Amino acid sequence: EMEVVGNEKCLEELQHVPFITTVSGKMLPPISILDPRKDELQRLYALDNDGPFPAPEVFAVLQPLAQRGLLRFRQELSLEELTERISFLHRCSKAPAQPKEDGQPSSVTSERTSWEKIRACAESLLNYTAVSVTAKCQEAYEHAAAMARGESDAIAPPPPPP
């Protein structure tokens, strides 16, 4: 770790090396993984317990490195992930109630629980969109307006995550 700390080029390269196992079993680089410390991101995947998050046992080992800034997990969804979450919720809302293992229809309680989970995830997605996506749109609008006024020194919004 000592050789890596303070060596920005090395740290930047480390972010692109796929060595972190995700909850779905994929091996991804830190730059492709969502920060599991951000509850608002976790809630977006609460229904399927999936997503580009490190496996809990892996994150337990890597957490000190993330806290020191040596691993830089993404802090927001990509446009593709946002679209996928919307599609996922749509599919969940349209899916018929799953029968129990004995072939009988599922109980009203389990259907209600399922709908409550879908609703909670949908509310989390709406909140995320209202807060995070709206702010990014505002930044892009302000940058475009500054450029249109000829302010070539306007600071461009950061590029979207890969």
SULLINKA-V498882 format. One record per pair of residues at least 12 apart in sequence whose ideal C-beta (glycine too) atoms are under 6 Angstrom apart, sorted by the first residue. I is the first residue (numbers start at 1). J is the second residue. D is the distance in whole Angstrom. If there is no record, write none. Layout:
# SULLINKA-V498882
i={I | I}
j={J | J}
d={D | D}
This chain:
# SULLINKA-V498882
i={15 | 15 | 15 | 16 | 16 | 17 | 20 | 20 | 21 | 21 | 22 | 23 | 23 | 24 | 30 | 30 | 30 | 33 | 33 | 33 | 34 | 34 | 34 | 35 | 35 | 36 | 36 | 40 | 43 | 44 | 44 | 44 | 46 | 47 | 47 | 74 | 76 | 78 | 85 | 89 | 92 | 93 | 97 | 139 | 140 | 143 | 143}
j={30 | 31 | 72 | 29 | 31 | 29 | 33 | 54 | 55 | 58 | 52 | 53 | 55 | 50 | 71 | 72 | 73 | 52 | 54 | 73 | 52 | 53 | 74 | 73 | 75 | 53 | 59 | 128 | 124 | 85 | 124 | 125 | 121 | 117 | 121 | 161 | 132 | 161 | 125 | 122 | 118 | 118 | 111 | 157 | 157 | 156 | 157}
d={5 | 4 | 5 | 5 | 6 | 5 | 6 | 5 | 5 | 5 | 6 | 5 | 5 | 5 | 5 | 6 | 6 | 5 | 6 | 5 | 5 | 6 | 5 | 4 | 6 | 5 | 5 | 6 | 4 | 6 | 6 | 6 | 6 | 6 | 5 | 5 | 6 | 6 | 6 | 5 | 5 | 6 | 5 | 4 | 6 | 6 | 5}
